[in-house]
Structure formats: C-alpha cells, structure tokens
Amino acid sequence: MTADIVIFDIGGVLIDWQPHLAWADEMDAAEARAFMDRIGFEKINLACDAGATFALAASQIAHPEDAARLGRYVTRYQHTVPAKIAGTWDILYALKKAGTPVHAITNWSSETWPEGCKAHPELLDVFDTIVVSGEVGVIKTSTEIYTFMCHRADVAPEQCVFIDDGLHNCIGARAAGMDAIHFTDPDALRKDLSARSLL
C-alpha cells in the first residue's frame, strides 16, 4: 500500500515553541531557563501533555515563588508560540492544494492548546483531523496515539507518512505501522516528500 496521507506534528514543525518566553517580562532568557531546570519543567510539561493540569503541577512545587510562576504559565502561553515555521506551512498548503489529506498529532496540553490556537487560528482549519494528546490522555511515543488517529480519520497506518522533529516520535509512528520522516528543516522535508512522490 502506497502512503498517500500526511500527518504533521505541530510544535517544532509548524509552530516555533519557546516556553521560556512565558516569563519574559519577569526574567531574562537565562534566568527563565534556570527556573525551568529547577522545577523540572520538561517533565511537568510532558505530564500535562498527557492530561495533567499546570495547577496540579504548581501545587507540587515547594518554593512558593516558583509555584506561583508556573501557575501563570497557561495565561501567558500565547507568548511561547511567537512564530510559524513558514517553509513548513508552504509545504502543508502545497499538499492540500494537491488534494493530499493532511492530519495532525500533537503532544499538547488540553489547557494550552486553546491558547496556541488563539495565537495561530489556522491550526483549527487546516487539518482534516487533529489528535491533541492532552485531550485524549495519550502521548507520543505511545503507539496508541497513532492508532487512535487512524481510527478517528478512518485510515490505515500503512497509508500514512508522519512528520515529527522528535526522532523518538518517528520511531513510535513506525512501530504503529506508519512511514515517518524526522523533521530537521523545511528544505529537507520537501526533498523527503518529493522522494515519496507526495510533492
């Protein structure tokens, strides 16, 4: 079966995500990153991508100032997604113009996803199907989320090419039966899709 459906990751592929910018009015970049390291932000964010809330995460932080700072993250989220990765959007629109079905699977908190869509409302219109990990309670790299997408979109995994900037997520997609492209930059992605006769 030839893969003729493209599934995009969003953060790091279509949208630039810089979480330290949530606190740009309080701290410079180095201070913000030190704060994030101190509280284990990467692990907290992954838990919230899987369905936890940032309020719950903040309640687990012993230092009151750090807890309060994390508690402000959701309301400031739009600052963290300042820009589109333009070249990838060009590819996405080219695929759509060619009639290729395009879907998305994203590790994204159910709390911050609406804020991201306020910053980039095109996200709500451009895809045929979107699976948001925080809404379904399953994250990449679990094969379950790729299977969930196939059920929701009524497609077979063998029909799908998945694109993600995380190699580990590409490995998860391949384990679920999809083809996968590890995203590094738009030019390389265009070549990879062209090699598959999708562009």
N, C-alpha and C positions, 0 to 999 in steps of 0.2 A: 504493500500500500504506500503510495506516494504522499508525503506530508504536504498539505496544501492549506493549513491553518496556522496562524502565527499567534503565539501567546507572549505578551510582554510582562516582565517585571516593570515596576514604575520608578521607585526610588533608586537613583544611581544609573538609571537607563533613560528615563524620560524627564525626571524631575531631579534637580540637584538638591540634596538634603544636607543641611549644615546645622545640627541640633544645638551647637554652642551659641548660635545667634539668638536663641530664645532669651538669653540673658545679656545681650549686647549693651543694653542701657545700664547694666549694673557692674559688668566686669569686662576686661579686655579678653581676647581670644585665649590667651594662655591661662588666665585665671578661670575662665569658664571650663576649659578642658581639664584643669586640675580639679575643679569641683566635680565634674562628671566622673573622672577617675576615682575620686574619693568615695563617691556614693555607689559606684558600680553601675553607672548609667546604662552601659551596653546590655548588661543582664536584665536590668529593670525594664528597659525598652522592649527586649525580646519577650519578657513575661507579659507585658501589656499588649504586644502584638498577638499573643496567644489568648488574650481575653481578660487579663487583669486590668485594674484601673490605676492611674497615676496617683489618685488619692490614697488608695491602699498602700501603694509603694511608699509614698511620702510618710505615711503613718508608721512605717517600719524603720525610719531613719532616726537615729538617736539625737543628732545635733539639731536643735530647733531651727536654726537659720537655714541649714541645708534642706531640712524637711519643707520649710515654707517656700524655699526657692524651687524645689521640684514640684511643689503643689501649684506653682504658677505656670508650669510648662504648657499645659493644654491651651490656656487662654492666649499664650504667646506663640503658639505653634506656627501660625502663618509666616512669622519671621524666619522660620527654619527652612522654608522651601522658596527661596527668593527667585529662582530662575528655572526655565526649561532647558533641557539639553537639546538645542534647536535641531541639530543634524538628525537626531533620532526621530523627532517629530516629523521631519521631512520624509523619512523612510516610512513611518507609520501612515502618513497621508498618501504616499505613493502606493502602498499596499492596498489601502482602502479604495483608491481610485481604480486599481486593477481588479477589484472585486474580491480580494482575499479576505476571508473572515479574520478579524482581529479581536482577541480577548486579553484579559489581564489577570494575573495572580500576584497579589502584593502582600508582603508582611507589613501590616499597618494596624495600629491600634484603632479600635472602633470609636474611641474618643477623638483622636487626632485626624482620622480620615475626613470627617466633615469639614474640619478646619483647612486641611490641604485642598479640598475641593472648592472652598471659598477663594483660595489663592489661585487655583487653576481650574476653573469651572469646566473646561473642556474635558476633563477626566470623566465627567458624568455622561458625556455624549458620544465619545469617540469609539468606545468599545462595545462589542456585541454582548459580552458577558464580563463581569468583574467578580472575582472572588477576593474578599478582604479577610485576611487571617483573623483579625480581632472580632469580626462578625460571626465567623464560623467556628472559632475556638481551636483551629489547627494551623500550624505554621509550616512554611517551607523550612526544612528539607523533607518533612514527612511525605511519604508517597501518598498519604491520604488526601492531601490538599489538591494534588494534581488529578487524582481520581475523582474528587469532588467536582473539580472544574469540568471534567469530561462528562460527568452525569448531568451537571447543570446546563452545559452547552449542547448536550446530546451529540457528542463526537467521540471517536475512538482515539486513544493516546497515540496510535501509530500515524494518525493524520496530523499531528501537532508538532510544531517547532517552537520550543520555549526559549526565551531570551532573558538572561539574568546576568548582573555584574558579579554575582557570587558564584564561584565555581562549585561550591558545596550544594547550592540550589540547583545547578545544572545536573549534578550527579543524582540528586533526588528525582528530578524530572526523568532522567534516563532510566532510573530504576523503576519508574512508573510506566515505562514503555514509550516515552516521547523521545524525539530528537531534541537536542539542546545546543544553543550557541552561547558561549561565555562572552559576554559583552565587555569590550575594552574601550572602544570608541566607535562613533558612527561610521567612519570610513571602513573599518574592518567589518562591521556588521553588514554594511551594504555588500561587501565582497562575499561574505558568508551566505547571505540570502540569494545573491546572484548565482553562486555556485549550486544552490538548490533550485534554481530556475523560478524563484519567487519574486525576483526583481529583474 
